Amino acid sequence: MIRKAEPKDAAFAAPLIYQAIGDIAHTLTGAAAAGEAISLMAQFFAQKRNRLSYENAVIAMEGDEPVGLALFYHGSQTEVLDRPFVEFVKERTGIAPTLVKEARDDEFYLDSVAVRSDKRGKGIGKKLLAAFEQEAIQRGHDRIALLVDEENPRAYQLYEALGYRQDGTVMVSGHQFRHMVKSVLVSA
């Protein structure tokens, strides 16, 4: 079952998001250590109106147990959703970070999808991707997108098999990513 995320999911979600985004977590939070970045991401997840907010996530459940998540937002909202991170890091360090815009203004963007390591290979990721696509359709968005690390050919092949096509690359937090897009049918 896939359900909307809630603030109480923060402790589950933050480590999974960290696994999915890696160094980007340090750029977003200004944290040097993984544990600190995860703790800060959990705080942001439990809050509204930011890129990592529970408002932008769904959780995959196996019985009463959360096993995966998908995090998404519309590209036109990037600046608003990133502002809390810029302000937070600037307050901590005195320097505002430069956050690369991962999503384009005309696309519904999959920021992260992650499944607990002990639950991988059971189709949960595909269900989360389907939920992301359904969310785009329900919101009236016909173009969806995601980034995949160039060093992850297996994920690239999966997204290609699901109908995504590469239309460029972007450098984020020192890593080169393939920008992939897909059209979805929105009913009138």
C-alpha positions in Angstrom: 0.0 0.0 0.0 1.1 3.6 -0.7 0.0 6.4 1.6 0.6 10.1 2.0 3.5 10.8 4.3 3.0 12.4 7.7 5.4 14.4 10.0 5.8 11.3 12.2 7.5 9.5 9.3 10.6 11.8 9.6 12.7 9.3 11.5 12.1 6.6 8.8 12.3 8.9 5.8 15.5 10.9 6.5 18.0 8.0 6.4 16.4 6.7 3.2 16.5 10.2 1.6 20.1 10.4 2.6 20.8 7.0 0.9 19.2 8.3 -2.3 20.7 11.8 -2.4 24.1 11.3 -0.7 26.3 14.4 -1.0 23.3 16.6 -1.9 22.2 16.2 1.7 25.4 17.9 2.9 24.9 20.8 0.4 21.2 21.2 1.5 21.9 21.1 5.3 25.5 22.4 5.6 26.3 19.4 7.7 29.7 17.7 7.4 28.8 14.4 9.0 26.2 11.9 7.8 24.4 11.6 11.2 24.0 15.4 11.4 22.7 15.7 7.9 20.2 12.9 8.5 19.0 14.6 11.8 18.6 17.9 10.0 16.8 16.3 7.1 14.4 14.6 9.6 13.6 18.1 11.0 12.9 19.5 7.6 10.8 16.5 6.6 8.5 17.1 9.6 8.0 20.7 8.5 5.9 22.2 5.8 7.0 24.1 2.6 10.4 22.8 1.8 11.9 20.3 -0.7 12.1 17.5 1.8 8.7 18.1 3.5 6.3 15.2 4.2 3.8 17.3 2.1 5.8 16.2 -1.0 6.1 12.5 -0.2 4.4 9.2 -0.2 5.3 6.1 1.9 5.2 2.5 0.8 3.9 0.3 3.5 4.1 -3.5 4.1 1.5 -4.1 6.7 2.1 -1.5 9.4 5.7 -1.1 8.5 7.1 1.7 6.2 9.4 0.2 3.6 10.0 3.0 1.0 9.3 6.5 -0.1 9.0 8.8 -3.0 9.6 12.5 -2.7 8.4 14.9 -5.5 7.5 18.5 -6.4 6.8 20.7 -9.3 9.9 22.4 -10.8 8.2 25.8 -10.8 8.3 25.5 -7.0 12.0 24.9 -6.6 13.0 28.3 -5.4 10.3 28.5 -2.8 11.0 24.9 -1.6 14.8 25.5 -1.4 14.6 28.8 0.4 14.4 27.2 3.9 17.7 25.4 3.2 19.5 28.4 1.9 18.4 30.5 4.9 19.3 27.7 7.3 22.8 27.2 5.9 23.4 30.9 5.7 22.4 31.3 9.3 24.7 28.5 10.4 27.7 29.4 8.3 27.3 33.0 7.2 27.4 31.8 3.5 24.4 31.1 1.4 24.8 27.9 -0.5 24.3 27.7 -4.2 21.7 25.1 -4.8 21.6 23.8 -8.4 18.1 23.7 -9.8 17.5 20.0 -10.5 14.0 20.4 -11.9 12.8 22.5 -14.8 9.8 24.8 -14.5 7.6 22.7 -16.7 7.9 19.3 -15.1 6.7 17.4 -12.1 10.0 16.2 -10.5 10.9 13.0 -8.7 13.4 14.3 -6.1 14.0 10.9 -4.5 12.8 7.3 -4.5 14.2 4.9 -2.0 13.4 1.4 -0.6 14.8 -0.1 2.6 17.8 -2.3 1.7 16.1 -5.4 3.1 13.0 -4.9 1.0 14.6 -4.2 -2.4 13.9 -6.4 -5.4 10.3 -6.9 -4.5 8.7 -4.3 -6.8 8.3 -1.6 -4.1 10.3 0.9 -6.1 8.2 0.4 -9.2 5.0 0.9 -7.1 6.5 4.1 -5.8 7.3 5.3 -9.3 3.8 4.5 -10.4 2.4 6.5 -7.4 4.6 9.4 -8.5 3.3 9.2 -12.0 -0.3 9.0 -10.7 0.3 12.0 -8.5 1.5 14.0 -11.6 -1.6 13.0 -13.5 -4.0 13.9 -10.6 -2.3 17.3 -10.3 -2.6 17.8 -14.1 1.0 17.6 -15.0 1.9 15.8 -18.3 5.7 16.0 -18.1 7.6 14.2 -15.4 11.3 14.1 -14.7 14.1 12.7 -12.5 17.8 12.6 -12.3 19.9 9.5 -12.2 23.6 9.4 -11.3 25.7 8.6 -14.4 27.6 6.1 -12.2 24.3 4.1 -11.7 23.7 2.4 -15.1 21.3 -0.1 -13.5 18.9 2.6 -12.4 19.3 4.3 -15.8 18.3 1.1 -17.6 15.3 0.7 -15.3 14.0 4.3 -15.9 14.6 3.8 -19.7 12.5 0.6 -19.6 9.8 2.5 -17.8 9.7 5.0 -20.7 12.0 7.8 -19.4 14.4 9.4 -22.0 17.5 11.3 -21.3 17.4 14.9 -22.4 20.5 16.4 -20.8 22.9 16.3 -17.9 23.3 18.4 -14.8 26.1 18.6 -12.2 24.8 18.5 -8.6 27.1 18.5 -5.5 30.0 17.3 -7.6 28.2 14.4 -9.3 27.1 14.2 -12.9 23.4 13.2 -13.4 21.4 12.3 -16.4 18.2 14.4 -16.6 15.4 12.1 -17.8 11.8 12.9 -18.8 8.6 11.1 -19.6 5.2 12.3 -20.9 2.1 11.1 -19.0 -1.5 11.3 -20.2 -3.6 13.8 -18.3 -7.3 13.3 -18.7 -9.4 16.4 -19.4 
